[in-house]
Amino acid sequence: MTIENGNGRGEVMVTEMTGKLNRWSTGRNRWINALGVASVLAIGLDVYLGLWVTPPDRVQGNLVRLLYIHPALATVALYVAFPLAALCSALWLWRRTRSSFFDRLAASSVEVGIVFIALTIVTGSLWGRPVWGVYWTWDATLTTTALLLLEFLGYVAIRRSTTDPERRARRSAIAALVAFVDVPLIQSTMVWWKTLHQKATVLLGSSTDIHGIMAVTFALSFLAFLLLFLWMLINRYRIEVIKDDMQGRTMEDAINNRIAESKVRIEDLLVKAPVSAGVLSSSTEDTREPNAGVVHTTSSRSASTELSPAVPADTFGSDL
Amino acid sequence: MWRDALLIAGKDIRIEMRSKVVINQMAPFALLVLILFAFALGPDRTPLINATPGLFWVAVLFSTMFAIQRSFSLEASEGLHDSIILAGIDPAGFFIGKLLAIASELGVLEILTAVGIIILYGAHIVSVLVLLSSCVLGTIGLAAAGTMYGALVSGMRLRETLLPLLFLPVASPVLIAGTRSWQSGLVGSHVSAAPWLWILVAFAVLYICVGIVLYGPMEDM
C-alpha cells in the first residue's frame, strides 16, 4: 500500500484497495475455501502427529502433547490477533487511511483473538492442574493473558453498545489502542509481581534438545493455528460486511414493504368508500407512480402523511 | 494548551467546591468501603494490617470510578459538550484540565482514606515519602487513564456498566505497584519501593501521552 502526501490520492487508493478486498472476501472465492481446507488438514495432521506419532516426554509423559496446541494458540492470539487489531485501529484513526475496512478487520481480529485466548487459558489450566498442581496460579503470564482477555471483552462490549457505524468505529479504535498500550506495562508489572510460567524455551537458546518429530509437530501446530486464524478472520470479516449491508437493506426493504402495503390498503379503501376518493385522488396518483415505492421514500412518506386523516391509523406501521 | 487546562480544571474544582459531592458522598463511600473490608476480613488486627496497602488502593480505585463518572456527568447535559468544542478549547488542554481536577479530588479522598486506615486499622507509617510519592504518581496515572475512558463512554447509554469493565483491567498495574510501594512504606516489608514507583511513573507518562494524542479524535464523537 502506497500513500502519497498532500493531494488526497492516498485516500482514493485506500478506498480502491479496500473496495477490492471487500469484493474479494465477500464473493464466492475458492482461495478462502482452499484456506479453510488447508487449515483443517494442517490441524488434522497436527492431531495425528501429536497423539500417535510423537513419543511421550521423559518428565511430563503424555501431558507434553498439549505442547502441540497451547503455545500455538497463545502465540497467534497474543502476537498476531491483538497487534493486528491495534494496527488496524491506528490506521482507522489516521485520516488518510480511514476506511471501514480497517474498522471491520480490527473488530474481526479481536473477536477471533478472544476465541483463541480463551482456548489458551482453558488448555493452560488443563496443563497446569497435573504439572503445577493447580488449575490457576497468580503467575505473570497467566494474569497478563487473563487481563488481556478482559480488556478485549470490554472492546466487544463497547462495540456492541454503539449502533452508529462512525461512532462505533471511533470508540472501538480508541478503546483498542488505549488497552493495547497497557500490555507491556501489565506484562512487566506481573513479571516483577510473581512468575512461575515456563519461559519460551525453544526461542531462548540452543541448549534445549527437542526430539525431531516433536519439533516438526510443534512447528506445524503454529502453521496450522495461523491458517485457522486467517480463515476464521476472513469469514468473520465477511459476516461483518454482510451484516452492515443487511442493516442498510432491511431498513430500505421495510420502508418499501410498508409503502407497498399502504398502496394495497388505499386501493381497498377506494373501492369500499367511493365518497372519499375525490379527496384522495391527487395524492394516490403520487403513490401509483411506477418507481414511487422503490427509491422516492421521502416523497412517498409525505404522500402518506397527507393521506393519514382518511386512512386507518394502523395502515402506517411504526417503522415509518 | 495549559491555559485551557487551567480553565477547565478551575471550572471543575469550582463546581466541586460548590456542590461538595466529593466531601458529602465520595468520602463517606470510601469510609464505608474500609468498614466493609474489616467486616469481610474479621475483627482480628493482623490480617487487616497485612492487607491494608491493598485495601487502600482498592478503595482508591473504586473512588476513582465515581470521580470519573461525576466529572463527565458535568458535561453530559444537552449541548454542553458542543459548546466546549465551539469555545475552541484545545482537546489536549481539556484532557489535562479534567485530569487535574479528578486528580485533586482524588488527592483529598486519599488523605481522608489514609487517616481512616491509620485510625481504623491501626497502621503505622514507616516512610511518609514513599507513601506520598506513590499516592501522587498513582493518582495522576489513574486520573489520566480514567479521563480517557470517561470521555470514551460519555454519552453512551450503558456508560455506568461499561466504565468499570474497560477501566479496571487497564488500571491493574497501578493497583499492584501502589500496593507494593505502600507495603514498603507502611508495613516496612523488605520489598523495595523503587521499581514500583517507576511503574507508576511509566503508567502516568504513558496515559498522559496517549490522552494528549488521542483526545482530539475522541472529541469528534
HADDOCK unambig.tbl for C-alpha pairs under 7 A between the chains (distance, minus, plus):
assign (segid A and resid 147 and name CA) (segid B and resid 169 and name CA) 5.82 0.50 0.50
assign (segid A and resid 150 and name CA) (segid B and resid 169 and name CA) 6.75 0.50 0.50
assign (segid A and resid 151 and name CA) (segid B and resid 166 and name CA) 6.20 0.50 0.50
assign (segid A and resid 151 and name CA) (segid B and resid 169 and name CA) 6.18 0.50 0.50
assign (segid A and resid 154 and name CA) (segid B and resid 165 and name CA) 5.78 0.50 0.50
assign (segid A and resid 154 and name CA) (segid B and resid 166 and name CA) 5.23 0.50 0.50
assign (segid A and resid 167 and name CA) (segid B and resid 221 and name CA) 6.06 0.50 0.50
assign (segid A and resid 171 and name CA) (segid B and resid 152 and name CA) 6.35 0.50 0.50
assign (segid A and resid 179 and name CA) (segid B and resid 170 and name CA) 6.45 0.50 0.50
assign (segid A and resid 182 and name CA) (segid B and resid 170 and name CA) 6.46 0.50 0.50
assign (segid A and resid 186 and name CA) (segid B and resid 173 and name CA) 5.64 0.50 0.50
assign (segid A and resid 189 and name CA) (segid B and resid 173 and name CA) 6.08 0.50 0.50
